[in-house]
Amino acid sequence: MLVDSIDLKLLRLLGENSKRTLRELGREVGLSVSAVRKRIKRLENLRVIKKYTVVVDHKKLGLGLTAFANLDVDPRYVKDFIRMLSRYKGVYELHRVTGKHGLMLKIRARDMASLNKFLENLTDSSDSVREIETLVAIETFKETS
């Protein structure tokens, strides 16, 4: 078995607060500090834990608008387009998806004007975009990392 119930509990606890000490984690899961250290190291080696990160309040950084863009891109240019999109600072997630549109982006912007400018630049920079459907988040109820 790749992970057991204790590993899953450790992953949940680290997801809530990755700055918890090994001692605190051990108390929560009923293991010694060294046993917790070994489990975490194993999860890192297996790439179950890919990295440790910070959850940022984007509004406090002036990025109060979250939007999702569904893009229909000419299949001949998808790989190049993905490389290009991966370099944009405002693109926080990029997924290949099923359905009418092949790509889905999560975008953070200062306001509607900056979102519009980003989308205009996107379409101006590539003839491979056939269609863009943009959805603006009105309210976020749950978000992790």
SULZI-V419509 format. One record per helix or strand of 3 or more residues. SS is the DSSP state (2 for helix, 1 for strand). FROM is the first residue (numbers start at 1). LEN is the number of residues. If there is no record, write none. Layout:
SS;FROM;LEN, SS;FROM;LEN
//
This chain:
2;5;12, 2;22;8, 2;33;13, 2;58;4, 1;65;9, 2;75;12, 1;91;6, 1;103;7, 2;112;13, 1;129;8
//
